């Protein structure tokens, strides 16, 4: 349990790199085994492990776990300077308690039954032990590491394990006979001892560090986490979680006992997927069949390009149009811009643009309005076959009925009616009563409003950097088209720039390309610090522009409909922005006009929270290794 001393919310990564005060000196007592007749147990020949060693692998696994938890803030001691004044026994257990605190605050709900704590053990003769205790460990006690501190040298001057250490190990094994692992230290050296078994000789791995106390905490955490079940701590999920059973009652509730409306009535009143009750569809084959008939009707009667140049659209301000999606979305990890490195913060300041609606004097009126109208100036993107959106350049013509003049803006309309589905063969719906078969027909069914709200949430999170590396964002609204169809859409700043595959990009000087490459790196880092993970990176999501004030060329990231954030306390957001943008700039995801060697030279390496190791081909044919720096480079296994 956290002690009563002041705590602060900190990243586990930062906490495990914070220097610790050394332990107080303590006097060595006379060991009984220092007689002329040492006991047989003490005469075990501890052999140093050769070749493969567990410690580097275990430390790497801890780094991986901490990387996934980088954006989480949990309570750790705010100040540990008091450790230096503690008696030796208390020093050891206080040193290890934050390891238990980490597990207590970041465990999965289904694992921990009682809080974990560090337990102090006085083994006598100035030897102190500590371990971790929890109700869950009763069935796996041997997996928990046991830590001992000795008042004398861990090793003799010539290298072998000292008699003091052998005695301490014997005491530890007598206290916990089934201990499979003992971490011993004199707070100068550290060694991980594996006691003998019928099939294994007693061995040890020796560890050196410039910060022994901190290294002891890290090693204890690493071996504890390594021995616990994989799902003990919450971890980042590479895959986007989806409700494959579609059991939530999305859309207007419908009474399955009521008769079906005639197709012509339903076709006239249903305009989008959210007009259907998905939970009812997967349980009622008749309604499922009617839904697929509606879907065919919509695609045959309407065009995916829903607006054209000159069209006037009426909008209800800040309206989503779906009752289940109007609730406040509160991500777990806030965006603290002060956490950005100085060079990233400087880039954001350099490329900052004034809000075009502020400059036009209509931003406040729009934010406080009930409705407004826009006129379409041109089509920017008609949308792909698998796409959800069409994009337009537009301008506001009136706010609450009063004419206004606005600069060009960007309108992104979300329309789920034209996404390809895989309906059952004719007659299959009518005969199938299999509860598991129905949902498979709706695997590709999505609600446009959900993606609009998700993108709006990302923009809201990135509010401190709007007008720089992302566009200014002016809200999510409900738009009525000239034909009466109502769609959800986002209104944002129009970026006058060019794509990565454009001739403008190819003709840029080396200096200008380098500026764009570096800005992409800073933008990636900003998304990571904000806990915004883009899950469908592609070339079209990066626009290159020149700041009108500073004349600096830089990238602007757009399209956050498929982003993820951390929404639940027991979930961790998987961040893959760095590698994805690097692949785009290197031309691995489509043609770009960027010199790949310049990307390798100037994009920079991954931040410490990046998971895994990747290899990408370089222009010279070699493969470049991409991996974050070692988090605990001050710990080496000798």
Helices and strands as residue ranges (DSSP letters): E 7-10, H 12-15, G 32-34, G 40-43, E 47-48, H 54-68, E 74-77, G 81-85, H 88-106, E 117-124, E 127-133, G 135-139, G 141-143, E 146-149, H 163-175, E 182-185, E 190-194, E 203-209, H 212-227, H 263-269, G 273-275, H 278-281, H 285-301, E 312-316, G 323-325, G 337-339, H 342-350, H 356-360, H 363-367, E 371-381, E 389-399, E 402-403, E 409-414, H 428-431, H 435-441, H 448-461, G 463-465, E 473-480, E 486-493, E 498-499, H 503-506, H 510-529, E 533-534, G 539-541, E 542-546, E 553-557, E 563-564, H 577-585, H 596-602, E 613-617, E 623-627, E 635-637
